[in-house]
């Protein structure tokens, strides 16, 4: 018997359409952008992006909780597309391809974003043009080509001008603030291969450096192997700390550098703890050529300030393009300082960027597992300022006022 119901049921099932899946999110500023993106994706049968207001908090939360393939960032309401992307770039995982939508019709904007590893779409754009662009980006991801494939971590060298100036403490505190507060993934590279106190400042009681066998230097060093050599502090922070009974310090340096290069695509920041006084001219040449930011840590003593000036002169001689931040850390009480801040500024021929006042309870608080950056102390405010400078954030009036007070206090 002719069964019309069965035929109709079969036809309906045959017409079920599976939507094209591209895991994406739109951080929007205007309703016009929401409407265009939604309509374009739905018309082409692509699952529409998650829609979130463009705010730092939304970006921080969403991209860490969801494995995003493509992030679309609308910047039609902004004074500078480039500056806004510099400000939020650390919030975006390197694994995501980023499409910036903006109304700045300037070659410089395209060039600046390209250097940061971001795609740029000029607004207004038609729906077919947008979909073609998104599909092209998705295709590049699958081929591991195009922009985004070379987006790597910002490398920050924390260089102690002598032993005991607090470079390791600053490295640990910056890493915790960047990862916990700023939601940026961080890797610390420990350059002390014979000991050091990084584990204490990280609050890790069962910390063990990874042993490196002699054959490791000649083996294939890929991302999987490099990841296996890390100590995970939490989901956002890891440490590369190695040691060896057989390899010398130079060999371990080469090994650590090779590992960090492999891991650069996995993190927003790589912080190199160069706290020992035995750092060489070769080390300085390496960080001058390979780091984006160099943080020079000194104490207010003549020997430390003289070494700082030598390092600054060497960086200039090496034509380093790295941004240099000078931090004066009062490891002793102020009255024990042998040189004032004004004298430091005059001797160096440049401003001091951050002043960390003496805090006699720092050691005790660290041993109690507290993180200095979040305690609201004067030194905490200095650490917050340093982290903001690393991110390229503008110093607030409060920061400027604090620095002025500290200069007046330490004269």
C-alpha atoms as a printed R data frame, in Angstrom:
    type eleno elety resid chain resno      x      y      z
1   ATOM     1    CA   UNK     A     1  0.000  0.000  0.000
2   ATOM     2    CA   UNK     A     2  1.282  3.458 -0.860
3   ATOM     3    CA   UNK     A     3  2.372  5.070  2.459
4   ATOM     4    CA   UNK     A     4  2.547  8.850  2.005
5   ATOM     5    CA   UNK     A     5  3.495  9.449  5.662
6   ATOM     6    CA   UNK     A     6  6.647  7.331  5.415
7   ATOM     7    CA   UNK     A     7  7.712  9.071  2.206
8   ATOM     8    CA   UNK     A     8  7.269 12.543  3.687
9   ATOM     9    CA   UNK     A     9  9.134 11.531  6.840
10  ATOM    10    CA   UNK     A    10 12.048 10.254  4.780
11  ATOM    11    CA   UNK     A    11 12.221 13.423  2.715
12  ATOM    12    CA   UNK     A    12 12.262 15.597  5.820
13  ATOM    13    CA   UNK     A    13 15.122 13.591  7.271
14  ATOM    14    CA   UNK     A    14 17.054 13.894  4.017
15  ATOM    15    CA   UNK     A    15 16.851 17.702  4.159
16  ATOM    16    CA   UNK     A    16 18.512 18.042  7.567
17  ATOM    17    CA   UNK     A    17 21.465 20.397  7.070
18  ATOM    18    CA   UNK     A    18 24.618 20.222  9.203
19  ATOM    19    CA   UNK     A    19 25.967 23.711  9.895
20  ATOM    20    CA   UNK     A    20 29.594 24.488  9.158
21  ATOM    21    CA   UNK     A    21 31.443 24.682 12.475
22  ATOM    22    CA   UNK     A    22 34.012 27.384 13.142
23  ATOM    23    CA   UNK     A    23 34.417 28.068 16.855
24  ATOM    24    CA   UNK     A    24 34.432 31.843 17.036
25  ATOM    25    CA   UNK     A    25 33.569 34.820 19.196
26  ATOM    26    CA   UNK     A    26 32.729 38.444 18.407
27  ATOM    27    CA   UNK     A    27 33.742 41.098 20.914
28  ATOM    28    CA   UNK     A    28 31.495 43.876 19.690
29  ATOM    29    CA   UNK     A    29 31.049 47.610 20.238
30  ATOM    30    CA   UNK     A    30 28.067 48.399 18.012
31  ATOM    31    CA   UNK     A    31 24.733 46.785 17.142
32  ATOM    32    CA   UNK     A    32 25.485 47.246 13.429
33  ATOM    33    CA   UNK     A    33 28.466 44.907 13.704
34  ATOM    34    CA   UNK     A    34 26.433 42.314 15.645
35  ATOM    35    CA   UNK     A    35 23.689 42.320 13.015
36  ATOM    36    CA   UNK     A    36 26.068 42.018 10.056
37  ATOM    37    CA   UNK     A    37 28.125 39.192 11.570
38  ATOM    38    CA   UNK     A    38 25.045 37.210 12.673
39  ATOM    39    CA   UNK     A    39 23.323 37.568  9.297
40  ATOM    40    CA   UNK     A    40 26.471 36.717  7.336
41  ATOM    41    CA   UNK     A    41 27.206 33.542  9.312
42  ATOM    42    CA   UNK     A    42 23.605 32.313  9.280
43  ATOM    43    CA   UNK     A    43 23.145 32.995  5.564
44  ATOM    44    CA   UNK     A    44 26.208 30.880  4.785
45  ATOM    45    CA   UNK     A    45 25.189 28.087  7.178
46  ATOM    46    CA   UNK     A    46 28.047 28.677  9.613
47  ATOM    47    CA   UNK     A    47 27.443 28.460 13.356
48  ATOM    48    CA   UNK     A    48 27.341 32.133 14.490
49  ATOM    49    CA   UNK     A    49 30.002 33.381 16.907
50  ATOM    50    CA   UNK     A    50 29.403 33.882 20.595
51  ATOM    51    CA   UNK     A    51 28.472 37.551 21.072
52  ATOM    52    CA   UNK     A    52 30.089 39.479 23.915
53  ATOM    53    CA   UNK     A    53 30.559 43.157 24.635
54  ATOM    54    CA   UNK     A    54 34.116 44.273 23.934
55  ATOM    55    CA   UNK     A    55 35.544 44.670 27.434
56  ATOM    56    CA   UNK     A    56 38.786 43.470 28.984
57  ATOM    57    CA   UNK     A    57 36.924 41.348 31.534
58  ATOM    58    CA   UNK     A    58 34.848 39.588 28.882
59  ATOM    59    CA   UNK     A    59 37.931 38.864 26.793
60  ATOM    60    CA   UNK     A    60 39.857 37.579 29.822
61  ATOM    61    CA   UNK     A    61 37.095 35.219 30.874
62  ATOM    62    CA   UNK     A    62 35.822 33.899 27.543
63  ATOM    63    CA   UNK     A    63 39.055 33.040 25.748
64  ATOM    64    CA   UNK     A    64 40.346 31.121 28.780
65  ATOM    65    CA   UNK     A    65 37.156 29.114 29.288
66  ATOM    66    CA   UNK     A    66 36.407 28.322 25.624
67  ATOM    67    CA   UNK     A    67 38.785 26.949 22.995
68  ATOM    68    CA   UNK     A    68 38.339 29.749 20.450
69  ATOM    69    CA   UNK     A    69 39.604 29.265 16.890
70  ATOM    70    CA   UNK     A    70 38.782 32.748 15.590
71  ATOM    71    CA   UNK     A    71 38.257 35.894 17.662
72  ATOM    72    CA   UNK     A    72 36.694 38.908 15.938
73  ATOM    73    CA   UNK     A    73 37.422 42.157 17.762
74  ATOM    74    CA   UNK     A    74 35.389 45.211 16.767
75  ATOM    75    CA   UNK     A    75 37.216 48.517 17.272
76  ATOM    76    CA   UNK     A    76 34.976 50.962 15.436
77  ATOM    77    CA   UNK     A    77 34.633 53.037 18.610
78  ATOM    78    CA   UNK     A    78 38.223 53.858 19.501
79  ATOM    79    CA   UNK     A    79 40.801 56.620 19.251
80  ATOM    80    CA   UNK     A    80 43.488 54.228 18.003
81  ATOM    81    CA   UNK     A    81 43.040 50.680 16.716
82  ATOM    82    CA   UNK     A    82 46.760 49.971 17.099
83  ATOM    83    CA   UNK     A    83 46.988 51.189 20.699
84  ATOM    84    CA   UNK     A    84 43.859 49.290 21.741
85  ATOM    85    CA   UNK     A    85 45.196 46.054 20.271
86  ATOM    86    CA   UNK     A    86 48.548 46.575 21.960
87  ATOM    87    CA   UNK     A    87 46.669 46.984 25.232
88  ATOM    88    CA   UNK     A    88 44.606 43.797 24.932
89  ATOM    89    CA   UNK     A    89 46.962 41.568 22.930
90  ATOM    90    CA   UNK     A    90 48.163 39.812 26.083
91  ATOM    91    CA   UNK     A    91 44.572 38.731 26.814
92  ATOM    92    CA   UNK     A    92 44.279 36.755 23.575
93  ATOM    93    CA   UNK     A    93 45.723 33.223 23.366
94  ATOM    94    CA   UNK     A    94 48.336 32.662 20.670
95  ATOM    95    CA   UNK     A    95 46.349 29.651 19.480
96  ATOM    96    CA   UNK     A    96 43.461 31.857 18.268
97  ATOM    97    CA   UNK     A    97 43.430 33.710 14.951
98  ATOM    98    CA   UNK     A    98 42.369 37.314 15.530
99  ATOM    99    CA   UNK     A    99 40.412 39.470 13.069
100 ATOM   100    CA   UNK     A   100 40.223 43.154 13.972
101 ATOM   101    CA   UNK     A   101 37.321 45.152 12.548
102 ATOM   102    CA   UNK     A   102 37.914 48.904 12.429
103 ATOM   103    CA   UNK     A   103 37.144 52.068 10.522
104 ATOM   104    CA   UNK     A   104 40.718 53.402 10.333
105 ATOM   105    CA   UNK     A   105 41.613 53.499  6.640
106 ATOM   106    CA   UNK     A   106 45.373 53.704  7.067
107 ATOM   107    CA   UNK     A   107 48.247 51.604  5.751
108 ATOM   108    CA   UNK     A   108 50.041 52.110  9.076
109 ATOM   109    CA   UNK     A   109 47.177 50.419 10.932
110 ATOM   110    CA   UNK     A   110 47.309 47.378  8.660
111 ATOM   111    CA   UNK     A   111 51.093 47.209  8.984
112 ATOM   112    CA   UNK     A   112 51.061 47.591 12.793
113 ATOM   113    CA   UNK     A   113 48.446 44.877 13.262
114 ATOM   114    CA   UNK     A   114 50.250 42.573 10.842
115 ATOM   115    CA   UNK     A   115 53.426 42.934 12.919
116 ATOM   116    CA   UNK     A   116 51.411 41.890 15.981
117 ATOM   117    CA   UNK     A   117 50.031 38.879 14.100
118 ATOM   118    CA   UNK     A   118 46.447 40.159 13.658
119 ATOM   119    CA   UNK     A   119 44.236 40.357 10.561
120 ATOM   120    CA   UNK     A   120 42.504 43.656  9.794
121 ATOM   121    CA   UNK     A   121 39.131 44.216  8.116
122 ATOM   122    CA   UNK     A   122 38.099 47.733  7.129
123 ATOM   123    CA   UNK     A   123 34.561 48.752  8.146
124 ATOM   124    CA   UNK     A   124 32.026 48.918  6.546
125 ATOM   125    CA   UNK     A   125 32.273 45.482  4.930
126 ATOM   126    CA   UNK     A   126 29.695 43.453  3.016
127 ATOM   127    CA   UNK     A   127 28.456 40.089  4.285
128 ATOM   128    CA   UNK     A   128 30.005 38.072  1.402
129 ATOM   129    CA   UNK     A   129 33.341 39.844  1.911
130 ATOM   130    CA   UNK     A   130 33.291 39.068  5.641
131 ATOM   131    CA   UNK     A   131 32.488 35.380  5.143
132 ATOM   132    CA   UNK     A   132 35.179 35.030  2.462
133 ATOM   133    CA   UNK     A   133 37.661 36.616  4.859
134 ATOM   134    CA   UNK     A   134 36.670 34.354  7.781
135 ATOM   135    CA   UNK     A   135 36.872 31.226  5.628
136 ATOM   136    CA   UNK     A   136 40.295 32.308  4.345
137 ATOM   137    CA   UNK     A   137 41.514 32.743  7.918
138 ATOM   138    CA   UNK     A   138 40.093 29.341  8.860
139 ATOM   139    CA   UNK     A   139 41.822 27.797  5.851
140 ATOM   140    CA   UNK     A   140 45.128 29.389  6.886
141 ATOM   141    CA   UNK     A   141 44.727 27.884 10.353
142 ATOM   142    CA   UNK     A   142 44.291 24.401  8.910
143 ATOM   143    CA   UNK     A   143 47.343 24.863  6.687
144 ATOM   144    CA   UNK     A   144 49.303 26.448  9.556
145 ATOM   145    CA   UNK     A   145 49.975 29.484  7.402
146 ATOM   146    CA   UNK     A   146 49.032 33.146  7.279
147 ATOM   147    CA   UNK     A   147 48.968 35.615 10.148
148 ATOM   148    CA   UNK     A   148 48.822 34.184 13.628
149 ATOM   149    CA   UNK     A   149 51.129 31.231 12.967
150 ATOM   150    CA   UNK     A   150 54.101 33.340 14.087
151 ATOM   151    CA   UNK     A   151 52.402 35.050 17.008
152 ATOM   152    CA   UNK     A   152 54.736 34.404 19.891
153 ATOM   153    CA   UNK     A   153 55.238 35.416 23.480
154 ATOM   154    CA   UNK     A   154 56.499 38.806 24.551
155 ATOM   155    CA   UNK     A   155 59.932 38.107 25.987
156 ATOM   156    CA   UNK     A   156 60.887 40.004 29.138
157 ATOM   157    CA   UNK     A   157 64.379 39.769 30.620
158 ATOM   158    CA   UNK     A   158 64.649 40.626 34.323
159 ATOM   159    CA   UNK     A   159 68.351 41.439 34.657
160 ATOM   160    CA   UNK     A   160 69.879 41.850 38.101
161 ATOM   161    CA   UNK     A   161 72.792 44.271 37.974
162 ATOM   162    CA   UNK     A   162 74.374 42.350 40.853
163 ATOM   163    CA   UNK     A   163 73.469 39.493 43.128
164 ATOM   164    CA   UNK     A   164 70.811 40.102 45.765
165 ATOM   165    CA   UNK     A   165 69.011 43.070 44.165
166 ATOM   166    CA   UNK     A   166 65.682 41.241 44.061
167 ATOM   167    CA   UNK     A   167 65.425 40.206 40.396
168 ATOM   168    CA   UNK     A   168 64.011 36.770 41.258
169 ATOM   169    CA   UNK     A   169 61.413 38.227 43.594
170 ATOM   170    CA   UNK     A   170 60.311 40.697 40.910
171 ATOM   171    CA   UNK     A   171 60.165 37.931 38.283
172 ATOM   172    CA   UNK     A   172 57.903 35.780 40.460
173 ATOM   173    CA   UNK     A   173 55.620 38.662 41.446
174 ATOM   174    CA   UNK     A   174 55.272 39.914 37.850
175 ATOM   175    CA   UNK     A   175 54.470 36.380 36.688
176 ATOM   176    CA   UNK     A   176 51.770 35.926 39.314
177 ATOM   177    CA   UNK     A   177 50.191 39.303 38.593
178 ATOM   178    CA   UNK     A   178 50.238 38.767 34.830
179 ATOM   179    CA   UNK     A   179 48.751 35.275 35.113
180 ATOM   180    CA   UNK     A   180 46.312 35.676 38.022
181 ATOM   181    CA   UNK     A   181 45.186 39.288 37.650
182 ATOM   182    CA   UNK     A   182 45.816 40.099 33.982
183 ATOM   183    CA   UNK     A   183 44.876 36.589 32.735
184 ATOM   184    CA   UNK     A   184 47.972 36.241 30.559
185 ATOM   185    CA   UNK     A   185 49.732 32.909 30.182
186 ATOM   186    CA   UNK     A   186 53.319 33.105 31.452
187 ATOM   187    CA   UNK     A   187 56.457 31.006 31.317
188 ATOM   188    CA   UNK     A   188 59.364 31.719 33.669
189 ATOM   189    CA   UNK     A   189 62.797 30.623 32.456
190 ATOM   190    CA   UNK     A   190 65.168 30.094 35.390
191 ATOM   191    CA   UNK     A   191 68.765 30.858 34.409
192 ATOM   192    CA   UNK     A   192 70.265 29.754 37.723
193 ATOM   193    CA   UNK     A   193 71.300 26.175 36.970
194 ATOM   194    CA   UNK     A   194 72.961 25.457 40.320
195 ATOM   195    CA   UNK     A   195 70.362 26.514 42.851
196 ATOM   196    CA   UNK     A   196 68.581 29.808 43.400
197 ATOM   197    CA   UNK     A   197 65.470 30.803 45.333
198 ATOM   198    CA   UNK     A   198 62.839 30.978 42.619
199 ATOM   199    CA   UNK     A   199 60.877 28.141 44.247
200 ATOM   200    CA   UNK     A   200 60.611 30.115 47.494
201 ATOM   201    CA   UNK     A   201 59.239 33.222 45.779
202 ATOM   202    CA   UNK     A   202 56.788 31.066 43.844
203 ATOM   203    CA   UNK     A   203 55.638 29.407 47.076
204 ATOM   204    CA   UNK     A   204 56.457 25.922 45.749
205 ATOM   205    CA   UNK     A   205 57.609 23.653 48.588
206 ATOM   206    CA   UNK     A   206 58.073 20.481 46.514
207 ATOM   207    CA   UNK     A   207 59.870 22.167 43.618
208 ATOM   208    CA   UNK     A   208 62.442 20.134 41.699
209 ATOM   209    CA   UNK     A   209 64.438 21.268 38.682
210 ATOM   210    CA   UNK     A   210 64.210 18.940 35.687
211 ATOM   211    CA   UNK     A   211 67.349 16.873 35.077
212 ATOM   212    CA   UNK     A   212 68.852 17.141 31.591
213 ATOM   213    CA   UNK     A   213 70.761 14.184 30.179
214 ATOM   214    CA   UNK     A   214 73.808 14.762 27.932
215 ATOM   215    CA   UNK     A   215 72.040 13.314 24.873
216 ATOM   216    CA   UNK     A   216 69.182 15.815 25.177
217 ATOM   217    CA   UNK     A   217 71.170 18.524 23.396
218 ATOM   218    CA   UNK     A   218 71.437 16.444 20.226
219 ATOM   219    CA   UNK     A   219 67.878 15.069 20.224
220 ATOM   220    CA   UNK     A   220 64.913 16.567 18.412
221 ATOM   221    CA   UNK     A   221 63.499 19.305 20.621
222 ATOM   222    CA   UNK     A   222 59.849 19.801 19.725
223 ATOM   223    CA   UNK     A   223 56.954 21.470 21.547
224 ATOM   224    CA   UNK     A   224 55.774 18.231 23.162
225 ATOM   225    CA   UNK     A   225 59.203 17.490 24.565
226 ATOM   226    CA   UNK     A   226 59.673 21.075 25.742
227 ATOM   227    CA   UNK     A   227 56.284 20.999 27.481
228 ATOM   228    CA   UNK     A   228 57.284 17.829 29.327
229 ATOM   229    CA   UNK     A   229 60.237 19.705 30.849
230 ATOM   230    CA   UNK     A   230 58.012 22.318 32.505
231 ATOM   231    CA   UNK     A   231 56.827 22.598 36.077
232 ATOM   232    CA   UNK     A   232 53.185 23.708 36.015
233 ATOM   233    CA   UNK     A   233 52.424 26.174 38.805
234 ATOM   234    CA   UNK     A   234 48.823 26.599 37.670
235 ATOM   235    CA   UNK     A   235 46.860 26.610 34.416
236 ATOM   236    CA   UNK     A   236 48.295 30.010 33.441
237 ATOM   237    CA   UNK     A   237 51.837 29.829 34.814
238 ATOM   238    CA   UNK     A   238 54.714 27.397 34.246
239 ATOM   239    CA   UNK     A   239 58.449 27.295 34.973
240 ATOM   240    CA   UNK     A   240 61.354 25.984 32.905
241 ATOM   241    CA   UNK     A   241 64.062 25.145 35.444
242 ATOM   242    CA   UNK     A   242 66.754 22.607 34.573
243 ATOM   243    CA   UNK     A   243 69.937 21.193 36.059
244 ATOM   244    CA   UNK     A   244 72.519 18.573 35.133
245 ATOM   245    CA   UNK     A   245 75.370 16.660 36.695
246 ATOM   246    CA   UNK     A   246 77.036 16.247 33.317
247 ATOM   247    CA   UNK     A   247 76.424 19.456 31.335
248 ATOM   248    CA   UNK     A   248 78.187 22.741 32.006
249 ATOM   249    CA   UNK     A   249 76.442 26.070 32.441
250 ATOM   250    CA   UNK     A   250 76.965 27.192 28.837
251 ATOM   251    CA   UNK     A   251 75.375 23.983 27.536
252 ATOM   252    CA   UNK     A   252 72.431 24.392 29.900
253 ATOM   253    CA   UNK     A   253 71.961 27.981 28.724
254 ATOM   254    CA   UNK     A   254 71.777 26.814 25.117
255 ATOM   255    CA   UNK     A   255 69.325 24.111 26.124
256 ATOM   256    CA   UNK     A   256 67.051 26.516 28.039
257 ATOM   257    CA   UNK     A   257 67.068 28.960 25.126
258 ATOM   258    CA   UNK     A   258 66.163 26.218 22.654
259 ATOM   259    CA   UNK     A   259 63.312 25.063 24.918
260 ATOM   260    CA   UNK     A   260 61.916 28.566 25.393
261 ATOM   261    CA   UNK     A   261 62.029 29.145 21.637
262 ATOM   262    CA   UNK     A   262 59.933 26.008 21.093
263 ATOM   263    CA   UNK     A   263 57.421 27.168 23.715
264 ATOM   264    CA   UNK     A   264 57.123 30.785 22.557
265 ATOM   265    CA   UNK     A   265 53.946 30.089 20.624
266 ATOM   266    CA   UNK     A   266 52.206 28.646 23.681
267 ATOM   267    CA   UNK     A   267 52.423 31.655 26.032
268 ATOM   268    CA   UNK     A   268 51.642 35.374 26.113
269 ATOM   269    CA   UNK     A   269 54.798 36.189 28.104
270 ATOM   270    CA   UNK     A   270 58.171 34.563 28.681
271 ATOM   271    CA   UNK     A   271 59.969 36.001 31.720
272 ATOM   272    CA   UNK     A   272 63.683 35.283 31.949
273 ATOM   273    CA   UNK     A   273 65.055 35.388 35.490
274 ATOM   274    CA   UNK     A   274 68.622 36.615 35.025
275 ATOM   275    CA   UNK     A   275 69.286 37.328 38.667
276 ATOM   276    CA   UNK     A   276 72.833 36.140 39.109
277 ATOM   277    CA   UNK     A   277 75.815 38.447 39.123
278 ATOM   278    CA   UNK     A   278 77.733 36.096 36.798
279 ATOM   279    CA   UNK     A   279 75.767 37.158 33.709
280 ATOM   280    CA   UNK     A   280 78.226 37.686 30.873
281 ATOM   281    CA   UNK     A   281 78.543 39.994 27.884
282 ATOM   282    CA   UNK     A   282 77.412 37.090 25.714
283 ATOM   283    CA   UNK     A   283 74.228 36.822 27.787
284 ATOM   284    CA   UNK     A   284 73.652 40.535 27.393
285 ATOM   285    CA   UNK     A   285 74.078 40.277 23.629
286 ATOM   286    CA   UNK     A   286 71.531 37.451 23.569
287 ATOM   287    CA   UNK     A   287 68.840 39.329 25.482
288 ATOM   288    CA   UNK     A   288 69.516 42.513 23.502
289 ATOM   289    CA   UNK     A   289 68.735 40.618 20.297
290 ATOM   290    CA   UNK     A   290 65.958 38.305 21.501
291 ATOM   291    CA   UNK     A   291 63.921 40.162 24.133
292 ATOM   292    CA   UNK     A   292 61.184 42.726 23.675
293 ATOM   293    CA   UNK     A   293 61.616 44.287 27.123
294 ATOM   294    CA   UNK     A   294 64.631 44.407 29.420
295 ATOM   295    CA   UNK     A   295 63.993 45.221 33.074
296 ATOM   296    CA   UNK     A   296 67.177 46.350 34.823
297 ATOM   297    CA   UNK     A   297 67.004 45.864 38.585
298 ATOM   298    CA   UNK     A   298 69.435 47.776 40.788
299 ATOM   299    CA   UNK     A   299 69.799 48.788 44.390
300 ATOM   300    CA   UNK     A   300 70.816 52.284 45.553
301 ATOM   301    CA   UNK     A   301 74.523 51.517 45.906
302 ATOM   302    CA   UNK     A   302 77.384 52.897 43.839
303 ATOM   303    CA   UNK     A   303 78.479 49.478 42.547
304 ATOM   304    CA   UNK     A   304 74.967 48.571 41.381
305 ATOM   305    CA   UNK     A   305 74.389 51.939 39.716
306 ATOM   306    CA   UNK     A   306 77.751 51.795 37.934
307 ATOM   307    CA   UNK     A   307 76.930 48.339 36.586
308 ATOM   308    CA   UNK     A   308 73.526 49.604 35.408
309 ATOM   309    CA   UNK     A   309 75.192 52.370 33.430
310 ATOM   310    CA   UNK     A   310 77.561 49.839 31.841
311 ATOM   311    CA   UNK     A   311 74.623 47.633 30.835
312 ATOM   312    CA   UNK     A   312 72.699 50.584 29.358
313 ATOM   313    CA   UNK     A   313 75.784 51.602 27.354
314 ATOM   314    CA   UNK     A   314 76.221 48.029 26.107
315 ATOM   315    CA   UNK     A   315 72.584 47.818 25.017
316 ATOM   316    CA   UNK     A   316 72.988 51.054 23.088
317 ATOM   317    CA   UNK     A   317 76.197 49.763 21.471
318 ATOM   318    CA   UNK     A   318 74.391 46.553 20.484
319 ATOM   319    CA   UNK     A   319 71.594 48.625 18.892
320 ATOM   320    CA   UNK     A   320 69.036 46.814 21.003
321 ATOM   321    CA   UNK     A   321 65.436 47.548 20.011
322 ATOM   322    CA   UNK     A   322 64.166 46.233 23.348
323 ATOM   323    CA   UNK     A   323 62.273 48.610 25.608
324 ATOM   324    CA   UNK     A   324 64.311 49.183 28.760
325 ATOM   325    CA   UNK     A   325 62.729 49.671 32.210
326 ATOM   326    CA   UNK     A   326 64.909 50.740 35.149
327 ATOM   327    CA   UNK     A   327 63.795 49.566 38.594
328 ATOM   328    CA   UNK     A   328 65.429 50.744 41.831
329 ATOM   329    CA   UNK     A   329 64.742 48.215 44.580
330 ATOM   330    CA   UNK     A   330 65.460 49.316 48.138
331 ATOM   331    CA   UNK     A   331 66.815 46.052 49.525
332 ATOM   332    CA   UNK     A   332 68.029 47.983 52.558
333 ATOM   333    CA   UNK     A   333 66.409 50.656 54.710
334 ATOM   334    CA   UNK     A   334 66.478 54.044 53.032
335 ATOM   335    CA   UNK     A   335 69.029 55.597 55.396
336 ATOM   336    CA   UNK     A   336 71.535 52.880 54.465
337 ATOM   337    CA   UNK     A   337 71.474 53.814 50.773
338 ATOM   338    CA   UNK     A   338 74.793 55.180 49.566
339 ATOM   339    CA   UNK     A   339 73.285 57.149 46.663
340 ATOM   340    CA   UNK     A   340 70.051 59.122 46.304
341 ATOM   341    CA   UNK     A   341 67.466 58.761 43.544
342 ATOM   342    CA   UNK     A   342 68.379 62.176 42.168
343 ATOM   343    CA   UNK     A   343 72.023 61.111 41.995
344 ATOM   344    CA   UNK     A   344 71.053 57.824 40.319
345 ATOM   345    CA   UNK     A   345 69.030 59.711 37.721
346 ATOM   346    CA   UNK     A   346 71.877 62.156 37.089
347 ATOM   347    CA   UNK     A   347 74.512 59.396 36.841
348 ATOM   348    CA   UNK     A   348 72.452 57.240 34.480
349 ATOM   349    CA   UNK     A   349 71.350 60.180 32.378
350 ATOM   350    CA   UNK     A   350 67.753 58.944 32.349
351 ATOM   351    CA   UNK     A   351 64.715 58.630 34.585
352 ATOM   352    CA   UNK     A   352 64.088 55.784 36.981
353 ATOM   353    CA   UNK     A   353 60.834 54.085 35.954
354 ATOM   354    CA   UNK     A   354 59.886 52.214 39.118
355 ATOM   355    CA   UNK     A   355 60.970 52.564 42.749
356 ATOM   356    CA   UNK     A   356 60.333 49.674 45.132
357 ATOM   357    CA   UNK     A   357 60.496 51.001 48.713
358 ATOM   358    CA   UNK     A   358 61.984 48.882 51.461
359 ATOM   359    CA   UNK     A   359 59.569 46.536 53.199
360 ATOM   360    CA   UNK     A   360 61.141 44.712 56.123
361 ATOM   361    CA   UNK     A   361 58.349 42.124 56.229
362 ATOM   362    CA   UNK     A   362 58.816 40.928 52.635
363 ATOM   363    CA   UNK     A   363 60.792 37.820 53.604
364 ATOM   364    CA   UNK     A   364 58.281 36.812 56.245
365 ATOM   365    CA   UNK     A   365 55.313 37.351 53.941
366 ATOM   366    CA   UNK     A   366 56.908 35.329 51.136
367 ATOM   367    CA   UNK     A   367 57.561 32.399 53.487
368 ATOM   368    CA   UNK     A   368 53.906 32.580 54.534
369 ATOM   369    CA   UNK     A   369 52.931 32.049 50.897
370 ATOM   370    CA   UNK     A   370 51.646 35.583 50.312
371 ATOM   371    CA   UNK     A   371 52.050 37.430 47.035
372 ATOM   372    CA   UNK     A   372 53.377 40.953 47.511
373 ATOM   373    CA   UNK     A   373 51.693 42.444 44.439
374 ATOM   374    CA   UNK     A   374 48.204 41.984 45.941
375 ATOM   375    CA   UNK     A   375 48.785 43.215 49.511
376 ATOM   376    CA   UNK     A   376 48.190 46.948 48.990
377 ATOM   377    CA   UNK     A   377 51.571 47.962 50.451
378 ATOM   378    CA   UNK     A   378 53.736 50.737 48.945
379 ATOM   379    CA   UNK     A   379 55.951 48.053 47.385
380 ATOM   380    CA   UNK     A   380 52.798 46.358 46.062
381 ATOM   381    CA   UNK     A   381 51.857 49.569 44.251
382 ATOM   382    CA   UNK     A   382 55.338 49.682 42.711
383 ATOM   383    CA   UNK     A   383 54.980 46.104 41.486
384 ATOM   384    CA   UNK     A   384 51.563 46.937 40.023
385 ATOM   385    CA   UNK     A   385 53.123 49.890 38.207
386 ATOM   386    CA   UNK     A   386 55.906 47.698 36.816
387 ATOM   387    CA   UNK     A   387 53.421 45.136 35.484
388 ATOM   388    CA   UNK     A   388 51.367 47.903 33.881
389 ATOM   389    CA   UNK     A   389 54.484 49.246 32.179
390 ATOM   390    CA   UNK     A   390 55.267 45.793 30.774
391 ATOM   391    CA   UNK     A   391 51.779 45.729 29.281
392 ATOM   392    CA   UNK     A   392 52.247 49.185 27.792
393 ATOM   393    CA   UNK     A   393 49.472 50.657 29.932
394 ATOM   394    CA   UNK     A   394 49.577 54.368 30.618
395 ATOM   395    CA   UNK     A   395 50.689 55.319 34.106
396 ATOM   396    CA   UNK     A   396 47.788 56.787 36.035
397 ATOM   397    CA   UNK     A   397 47.944 59.990 37.987
398 ATOM   398    CA   UNK     A   398 48.144 57.860 41.114
399 ATOM   399    CA   UNK     A   399 51.254 56.117 39.774
400 ATOM   400    CA   UNK     A   400 52.878 59.421 38.871
401 ATOM   401    CA   UNK     A   401 52.023 60.838 42.275
402 ATOM   402    CA   UNK     A   402 53.462 57.788 44.014
403 ATOM   403    CA   UNK     A   403 56.712 58.017 42.057
404 ATOM   404    CA   UNK     A   404 57.020 61.719 42.880
405 ATOM   405    CA   UNK     A   405 56.506 61.014 46.588
406 ATOM   406    CA   UNK     A   406 59.116 58.275 46.531
407 ATOM   407    CA   UNK     A   407 61.681 60.519 44.855
408 ATOM   408    CA   UNK     A   408 61.040 63.194 47.466
409 ATOM   409    CA   UNK     A   409 61.271 60.649 50.274
410 ATOM   410    CA   UNK     A   410 64.552 59.088 49.092
411 ATOM   411    CA   UNK     A   411 66.445 62.271 48.253
